[in-house]
Amino acid sequence: VGDNRNFGPELIESMDVLSILNSSSAVVLTNWASNLRGTDLLKYIFEKSPNSLHFLDPADISERRVEFIQDLKNHSKLIDLLSINENEYLQIIHALEDSEDRIVSDKNKNNLKTPLNLCKNVWFLSNFFKIDICIHTVIGSVWSNGYNTVFVNAITPSKINIVSGAGDSWDSAFLFGHLLNFKNEEKLCFANLVAFLYLENFYNDTPSLRDIVNYIYNYYF
């Protein structure tokens, strides 16, 4: 996508960037799939930020899914959290089938229609890759670290006025909760709420923190 298609480490190498990476609470890599140098960039920014939370949201991996799961295997120690949507989850499952790594039962691999199956499948993936994984779907969101798994129902919007950017809103809200030491269930609840407000375009813009707090106060108390 424009200049981002070949966005490698050399484009950000500087003492200022190194200082920022070294002092950041979290370092986020998004849109790996649209960047042919995404793996190089991932290794650089995560290796240069040893004290930060490392968060990865790859975007649509359908054309590079086999390469992506290989990256997850090779660099799992660099990645703290992987955030994916339903389509990206299915692409990972298909890629594992292509590589003969069948970790999810044939019966349930494509079935994300119940919270139980969703939790089982995310648990399998997290355990397999040794990475904490979040998945957000139309029925709800799940977090798993391969040992514990938490599910929270989605908040269904009455109407959808905007779609592009909903995943980014979910990610940012989950990270906000994580950095403020929310419980895992609270992180998912908060992220689901922010995504809901974004999809409904409730405030005619991306909701601010004040908007979110006011909504919680007005509708939940």
The 8 nearest C-alpha neighbors of each residue, nearest first, counted from 0:
[[1, 4, 3, 33, 2, 34, 5, 35],
 [0, 2, 3, 4, 5, 6, 33, 34],
 [1, 3, 4, 5, 0, 6, 34, 7],
 [2, 4, 6, 1, 5, 0, 34, 33],
 [3, 5, 34, 0, 2, 35, 1, 33],
 [6, 4, 36, 35, 3, 34, 7, 2],
 [5, 7, 3, 36, 4, 34, 2, 10],
 [6, 8, 36, 40, 9, 10, 5, 39],
 [9, 7, 40, 10, 11, 12, 43, 39],
 [8, 10, 12, 11, 7, 6, 13, 40],
 [11, 9, 8, 7, 12, 6, 13, 5],
 [10, 12, 9, 8, 13, 16, 7, 17],
 [13, 11, 9, 10, 8, 16, 14, 17],
 [14, 12, 16, 15, 11, 17, 18, 9],
 [13, 15, 17, 16, 18, 12, 19, 11],
 [14, 16, 18, 13, 17, 19, 12, 20],
 [17, 15, 19, 13, 18, 14, 20, 12],
 [18, 16, 14, 20, 19, 15, 21, 13],
 [17, 19, 15, 21, 16, 20, 14, 22],
 [20, 18, 16, 22, 17, 21, 23, 15],
 [21, 19, 48, 17, 23, 18, 22, 16],
 [20, 22, 48, 18, 19, 23, 17, 47],
 [21, 23, 19, 20, 18, 24, 48, 51],
 [24, 22, 25, 20, 51, 21, 19, 26],
 [23, 25, 51, 52, 22, 26, 50, 178],
 [26, 24, 52, 51, 23, 53, 27, 54],
 [25, 27, 53, 52, 54, 51, 23, 28],
 [28, 26, 54, 55, 53, 29, 25, 56],
 [27, 29, 55, 54, 56, 26, 41, 30],
 [28, 30, 56, 57, 31, 55, 27, 58],
 [31, 29, 57, 58, 32, 33, 56, 34],
 [30, 32, 57, 37, 34, 29, 33, 58],
 [31, 33, 60, 30, 34, 57, 58, 59],
 [34, 32, 30, 31, 4, 0, 35, 3],
 [35, 33, 4, 37, 36, 31, 32, 5],
 [34, 36, 5, 37, 4, 33, 32, 6],
 [37, 35, 7, 34, 5, 39, 38, 6],
 [36, 38, 31, 34, 40, 35, 39, 41],
 [37, 39, 41, 40, 36, 42, 70, 31],
 [40, 38, 42, 36, 41, 37, 43, 7],
 [39, 41, 37, 43, 8, 7, 38, 42],
 [42, 40, 38, 39, 43, 44, 45, 37],
 [41, 43, 39, 45, 40, 46, 44, 38],
 [42, 44, 40, 46, 41, 45, 47, 39],
 [43, 45, 47, 41, 46, 42, 40, 48],
 [46, 44, 48, 47, 42, 43, 41, 77],
 [45, 47, 43, 48, 44, 42, 49, 77],
 [46, 48, 44, 45, 49, 43, 20, 21],
 [47, 49, 21, 20, 45, 51, 46, 50],
 [50, 48, 51, 46, 47, 45, 21, 52],
 [51, 49, 48, 21, 52, 24, 22, 23],
 [52, 50, 25, 24, 48, 49, 23, 53],
 [51, 53, 25, 26, 24, 79, 54, 50],
 [54, 52, 79, 26, 78, 25, 27, 51],
 [53, 55, 27, 80, 79, 81, 26, 28],
 [56, 54, 81, 28, 27, 29, 57, 80],
 [55, 57, 29, 82, 58, 81, 83, 28],
 [56, 58, 31, 30, 29, 32, 55, 59],
 [59, 57, 30, 56, 32, 60, 31, 29],
 [60, 58, 61, 32, 87, 57, 86, 30],
 [59, 61, 64, 63, 32, 62, 58, 87],
 [62, 60, 64, 63, 59, 90, 87, 32],
 [61, 63, 60, 64, 59, 32, 65, 66],
 [64, 62, 60, 66, 61, 65, 67, 32],
 [63, 65, 67, 60, 61, 66, 94, 62],
 [66, 64, 94, 67, 68, 63, 69, 95],
 [65, 67, 69, 63, 64, 68, 70, 94],
 [66, 68, 64, 70, 69, 65, 63, 71],
 [69, 67, 71, 70, 65, 66, 72, 64],
 [68, 70, 72, 66, 67, 71, 73, 65],
 [71, 69, 67, 73, 68, 72, 74, 66],
 [72, 70, 68, 75, 69, 74, 73, 67],
 [73, 71, 69, 70, 75, 74, 128, 68],
 [74, 72, 70, 71, 75, 69, 76, 68],
 [73, 75, 71, 76, 77, 72, 70, 78],
 [74, 76, 71, 78, 77, 72, 73, 130],
 [77, 75, 74, 78, 79, 130, 129, 73],
 [76, 78, 75, 74, 45, 79, 53, 46],
 [79, 77, 75, 53, 76, 80, 54, 130],
 [78, 80, 53, 130, 54, 131, 52, 77],
 [81, 79, 54, 131, 132, 78, 55, 130],
 [80, 82, 132, 55, 56, 54, 133, 131],
 [81, 83, 133, 56, 134, 132, 55, 80],
 [84, 82, 134, 87, 56, 88, 133, 81],
 [83, 85, 135, 134, 87, 86, 136, 88],
 [84, 86, 88, 136, 87, 89, 135, 83],
 [87, 85, 89, 88, 84, 90, 59, 83],
 [88, 86, 90, 84, 89, 85, 83, 59],
 [87, 89, 85, 91, 86, 90, 84, 83],
 [90, 88, 92, 86, 91, 87, 93, 85],
 [89, 91, 87, 93, 92, 88, 61, 94],
 [90, 92, 94, 88, 89, 93, 95, 64],
 [91, 93, 89, 95, 94, 90, 96, 88],
 [94, 92, 96, 90, 95, 91, 89, 97],
 [95, 93, 97, 65, 91, 96, 92, 64],
 [94, 96, 100, 98, 92, 97, 93, 99],
 [97, 95, 99, 93, 94, 98, 101, 100],
 [96, 98, 94, 95, 99, 93, 65, 100],
 [97, 99, 95, 96, 100, 94, 65, 101],
 [100, 98, 96, 97, 101, 95, 94, 102],
 [101, 99, 95, 98, 96, 102, 97, 94],
 [102, 100, 96, 99, 103, 95, 104, 92],
 [101, 103, 100, 104, 123, 127, 124, 95],
 [104, 102, 108, 101, 105, 120, 123, 107],
 [103, 105, 106, 107, 108, 102, 101, 120],
 [106, 104, 108, 107, 103, 109, 101, 102],
 [105, 107, 104, 108, 109, 110, 103, 116],
 [106, 108, 110, 104, 105, 109, 116, 103],
 [107, 109, 103, 105, 110, 104, 106, 120],
 [110, 108, 107, 111, 89, 106, 105, 92],
 [109, 111, 107, 112, 108, 116, 117, 113],
 [110, 112, 117, 113, 116, 109, 114, 107],
 [111, 113, 110, 114, 138, 117, 116, 115],
 [112, 114, 115, 116, 111, 117, 110, 138],
 [113, 115, 117, 116, 118, 112, 150, 111],
 [116, 114, 118, 113, 117, 119, 111, 120],
 [117, 115, 119, 118, 113, 114, 111, 120],
 [116, 118, 111, 114, 120, 115, 119, 121],
 [117, 119, 115, 121, 116, 120, 122, 114],
 [120, 118, 116, 122, 117, 121, 115, 123],
 [119, 121, 123, 117, 122, 118, 116, 124],
 [120, 122, 124, 118, 123, 119, 125, 117],
 [121, 123, 145, 119, 125, 120, 124, 143],
 [124, 122, 120, 126, 121, 125, 127, 119],
 [125, 123, 127, 121, 126, 122, 128, 120],
 [126, 124, 145, 122, 130, 128, 127, 129],
 [125, 127, 145, 129, 123, 124, 128, 122],
 [128, 126, 124, 125, 129, 123, 102, 145],
 [127, 129, 130, 125, 126, 72, 124, 75],
 [130, 128, 126, 125, 127, 75, 131, 145],
 [131, 129, 125, 128, 79, 132, 75, 80],
 [130, 132, 144, 80, 125, 143, 79, 81],
 [133, 131, 81, 143, 80, 142, 125, 82],
 [134, 132, 142, 82, 141, 81, 83, 143],
 [133, 135, 83, 84, 141, 140, 82, 136],
 [134, 136, 140, 84, 139, 141, 85, 83],
 [137, 135, 139, 85, 138, 84, 140, 134],
 [136, 138, 139, 153, 135, 155, 140, 85],
 [139, 137, 153, 136, 152, 112, 140, 114],
 [140, 138, 153, 152, 136, 151, 137, 135],
 [139, 141, 135, 151, 134, 150, 136, 187],
 [140, 142, 150, 134, 133, 149, 118, 151],
 [141, 143, 133, 149, 148, 132, 134, 150],
 [144, 142, 148, 132, 145, 122, 147, 131],
 [143, 145, 131, 146, 125, 147, 130, 132],
 [146, 144, 126, 125, 122, 143, 147, 123],
 [147, 145, 144, 148, 143, 122, 126, 125],
 [146, 148, 143, 144, 145, 149, 122, 142],
 [147, 149, 143, 142, 118, 122, 146, 144],
 [148, 150, 142, 141, 184, 143, 151, 147],
 [151, 149, 141, 140, 152, 142, 118, 148],
 [152, 150, 140, 139, 187, 188, 153, 141],
 [153, 151, 139, 138, 140, 154, 150, 188],
 [152, 154, 139, 138, 155, 191, 137, 151],
 [155, 153, 195, 156, 191, 152, 192, 139],
 [154, 156, 153, 157, 195, 137, 138, 158],
 [157, 155, 158, 195, 199, 154, 159, 198],
 [158, 156, 155, 159, 199, 154, 195, 198],
 [159, 157, 156, 199, 160, 198, 155, 200],
 [160, 158, 199, 198, 161, 156, 157, 162],
 [161, 159, 199, 198, 200, 158, 162, 197],
 [160, 162, 198, 159, 163, 200, 199, 197],
 [163, 161, 165, 198, 164, 160, 159, 197],
 [164, 162, 165, 161, 166, 167, 198, 197],
 [163, 165, 167, 166, 162, 168, 161, 197],
 [166, 164, 168, 167, 194, 163, 162, 169],
 [167, 165, 169, 168, 164, 170, 194, 84],
 [166, 168, 170, 164, 169, 165, 171, 194],
 [169, 167, 165, 171, 166, 170, 194, 172],
 [168, 170, 190, 166, 194, 172, 167, 171],
 [171, 169, 167, 173, 168, 172, 174, 166],
 [170, 172, 174, 168, 173, 169, 175, 167],
 [171, 173, 190, 175, 169, 174, 170, 168],
 [172, 174, 190, 170, 186, 176, 175, 171],
 [175, 173, 177, 171, 176, 172, 178, 170],
 [176, 174, 172, 178, 173, 177, 171, 179],
 [177, 175, 186, 181, 179, 173, 174, 178],
 [176, 178, 174, 180, 179, 175, 181, 173],
 [177, 179, 175, 180, 176, 174, 24, 181],
 [178, 180, 176, 177, 181, 175, 174, 182],
 [181, 179, 177, 178, 176, 182, 183, 186],
 [182, 180, 176, 177, 185, 179, 186, 183],
 [181, 183, 185, 184, 186, 180, 177, 176],
 [184, 182, 186, 185, 181, 187, 149, 142],
 [183, 185, 187, 186, 182, 188, 149, 151],
 [184, 186, 188, 182, 183, 187, 181, 189],
 [187, 185, 176, 183, 173, 189, 184, 188],
 [186, 188, 190, 184, 185, 189, 191, 151],
 [189, 187, 185, 191, 186, 190, 192, 184],
 [188, 190, 192, 186, 187, 191, 185, 193],
 [191, 189, 172, 169, 173, 187, 193, 192],
 [192, 190, 194, 188, 189, 193, 153, 187],
 [193, 191, 195, 189, 190, 194, 188, 196],
 [192, 194, 196, 190, 195, 191, 197, 189],
 [193, 195, 197, 169, 191, 192, 196, 165],
 [196, 194, 192, 198, 193, 197, 156, 191],
 [197, 195, 193, 199, 201, 194, 198, 200],
 [196, 198, 200, 194, 195, 199, 205, 193],
 [199, 197, 195, 161, 159, 200, 196, 160],
 [198, 200, 201, 159, 196, 160, 197, 158],
 [201, 199, 197, 203, 198, 202, 196, 160],
 [200, 202, 199, 196, 203, 197, 204, 206],
 [201, 203, 204, 200, 206, 205, 196, 210],
 [204, 202, 200, 201, 205, 206, 199, 197],
 [203, 205, 202, 206, 200, 201, 197, 207],
 [204, 206, 197, 207, 202, 203, 200, 196],
 [207, 205, 210, 204, 202, 211, 208, 197],
 [206, 208, 210, 209, 211, 205, 204, 212],
 [207, 209, 211, 210, 212, 206, 213, 193],
 [208, 210, 212, 207, 211, 213, 206, 214],
 [211, 209, 207, 213, 208, 212, 206, 214],
 [210, 212, 214, 208, 213, 209, 215, 207],
 [211, 213, 209, 215, 214, 210, 216, 208],
 [214, 212, 216, 210, 211, 215, 217, 209],
 [215, 213, 211, 217, 216, 212, 218, 210],
 [214, 216, 212, 219, 218, 213, 217, 211],
 [215, 217, 213, 220, 214, 219, 218, 212],
 [218, 216, 214, 215, 213, 219, 220, 212],
 [219, 217, 215, 216, 214, 220, 213, 212],
 [218, 220, 215, 216, 217, 214, 213, 212],
 [219, 216, 218, 217, 215, 214, 213, 212]]
